[in-house]
Amino acid sequence: MLTINVAVLPAVVIVLRLRRRTEARSRNDEKLTVLIVLVFGVLVAPTAFGQGVLDGVAQLADGISPAGR
């Protein structure tokens, strides 16, 4: 049986939408893209990949932030 991760579809849609020219986008089109990206983030966040990205961003922020020193 073939199974597909639920986050794959929004990822494909995001890639296709971002490949288009930015001059041709309307305000509603941009809002829809942001909504799709947010849904993708919610779907990916609890996965091991999402946790790895979160840890990487946290380490980067700690390295850049002067408050962490």
trRosetta pair geometry for C-beta under 8 A, 3 or more apart (Angstrom, degrees):
i j d omega theta_ij theta_ji phi_ij phi_ji
4 8 5.5 -96 177 42 97 141
4 9 7.6 75 141 -41 127 91
5 8 4.8 109 70 -24 85 100
6 9 6.9 -48 -175 21 45 105
6 43 5.7 -131 102 -152 103 133
7 10 6.1 -57 -158 44 51 104
7 11 6.0 55 147 -27 75 110
7 40 6.1 95 -153 -148 89 71
7 43 4.1 171 -88 123 95 124
7 44 5.1 103 -137 -69 152 80
7 47 7.5 -84 -5 -18 154 146
8 11 5.5 -61 -150 37 32 116
8 12 6.4 32 155 -20 68 104
9 12 5.9 -53 -148 34 31 109
9 13 6.4 28 155 -16 64 107
10 13 5.4 -56 -144 40 37 113
10 14 6.1 42 155 -25 69 103
10 36 5.5 178 -151 -178 99 88
10 37 7.9 159 167 -91 116 27
10 39 5.6 -155 -109 97 154 104
10 40 4.0 -159 121 -80 133 94
10 43 6.6 139 29 28 139 145
11 14 5.7 -51 -148 32 29 113
11 15 6.6 28 154 -17 62 104
11 40 6.1 122 -67 -136 63 129
12 15 5.9 -55 -150 35 32 110
12 16 6.4 27 154 -15 65 108
13 16 5.8 -58 -147 40 31 110
13 17 6.1 27 157 -17 67 110
13 36 5.7 -110 107 -168 123 146
14 17 5.9 -60 -144 40 27 107
14 18 6.1 18 162 -13 65 113
14 33 7.3 104 -127 -157 70 83
14 36 5.9 -176 -76 122 83 118
14 37 6.0 97 -113 -85 125 77
14 40 6.2 -16 -41 -42 139 160
15 18 6.1 -62 -142 41 25 105
15 19 6.5 32 157 -30 61 107
16 19 5.9 -54 -152 24 29 115
16 20 7.8 37 152 -29 57 95
17 20 6.3 -46 -169 11 39 113
17 32 8.0 -141 -137 105 151 99
17 33 5.2 -177 140 -108 144 106
17 36 7.1 113 12 59 157 154
18 33 7.3 118 -68 -152 76 132
20 24 6.2 -94 161 65 110 121
20 25 7.0 119 106 -63 120 97
21 24 4.8 78 78 4 98 107
21 25 7.8 -159 100 -22 58 85
22 25 5.8 -46 -160 11 46 118
25 29 4.4 -139 -158 90 82 131
25 30 5.5 91 152 -55 128 86
25 33 7.9 -26 -146 -13 139 137
26 29 4.6 102 50 2 73 104
26 30 7.2 -137 94 -3 42 85
27 30 5.8 -54 -154 35 33 111
27 31 6.5 34 149 -20 65 105
28 31 5.5 -52 -147 36 36 113
28 32 6.4 38 153 -21 66 103
29 32 5.8 -52 -150 34 31 112
29 33 6.6 33 151 -20 62 104
30 33 5.6 -52 -151 34 34 113
30 34 6.5 36 151 -19 65 103
31 34 5.7 -52 -151 35 34 112
31 35 6.4 36 151 -20 65 105
32 35 5.6 -52 -148 36 33 114
32 36 6.4 34 153 -19 66 104
33 36 5.8 -53 -148 36 32 110
33 37 6.4 32 153 -19 65 106
34 37 5.7 -55 -148 37 32 111
34 38 6.4 34 153 -20 65 104
35 38 5.7 -53 -149 34 31 112
35 39 6.5 31 154 -17 64 104
36 39 5.7 -53 -149 36 33 111
36 40 6.4 37 150 -21 64 105
37 40 5.5 -52 -149 36 33 116
37 41 6.4 37 151 -22 64 103
38 41 5.6 -52 -150 33 33 114
38 42 6.6 33 152 -18 65 103
39 42 5.7 -53 -150 35 34 111
39 43 6.4 30 153 -16 65 107
40 43 5.8 -60 -149 39 31 109
40 44 6.1 16 159 -11 68 113
41 44 6.0 -63 -138 43 28 102
41 45 6.0 46 161 -46 65 102
41 50 7.9 117 -163 -129 55 119
42 45 6.0 -36 -141 8 26 119
44 47 5.6 -65 -164 28 51 118
44 49 6.3 -66 -169 90 99 107
44 50 4.3 151 140 -76 75 112
44 53 7.7 22 138 24 121 143
45 50 4.3 176 -129 175 18 149
45 51 7.9 82 179 -57 49 60
45 54 7.5 66 -144 -51 75 127
46 50 6.3 36 30 60 19 145
46 51 7.8 15 -167 -46 24 97
47 50 4.6 100 53 6 77 102
47 51 7.1 -141 96 -3 42 86
48 51 5.7 -54 -147 38 33 111
48 52 6.3 37 152 -22 65 105
49 52 5.7 -55 -151 34 31 113
49 53 6.5 31 152 -18 65 103
50 53 5.7 -52 -149 35 32 111
50 54 6.4 34 152 -19 64 106
51 54 5.5 -51 -147 36 34 115
51 55 6.4 35 154 -19 65 104
52 55 5.8 -52 -147 36 31 110
52 56 6.3 32 154 -18 64 107
53 56 5.7 -56 -148 37 31 113
53 57 6.3 28 156 -16 66 107
54 57 5.9 -56 -145 39 29 108
54 58 6.2 30 155 -20 64 108
55 58 5.6 -55 -146 37 30 113
55 59 6.4 30 156 -18 65 105
56 59 5.9 -54 -148 36 30 109
56 60 6.4 30 153 -18 64 107
57 60 5.5 -54 -147 38 33 113
57 61 6.2 33 154 -20 66 106
58 61 5.7 -53 -145 37 30 110
58 62 6.3 32 154 -20 64 106
59 62 5.6 -53 -147 36 32 112
59 63 6.4 31 154 -19 64 107
60 63 5.8 -58 -150 36 30 111
60 64 6.3 17 157 -11 66 111
61 64 6.0 -61 -142 42 30 103
61 65 5.6 27 164 -23 68 116
61 68 7.8 127 126 -36 68 143
62 65 6.2 -52 -128 36 24 108
62 68 4.5 151 -156 -140 69 167
63 68 7.6 -47 -51 75 16 147
65 68 4.6 87 85 -5 103 104
65 69 7.9 -169 107 -13 67 82
66 69 5.8 -47 -165 19 51 117
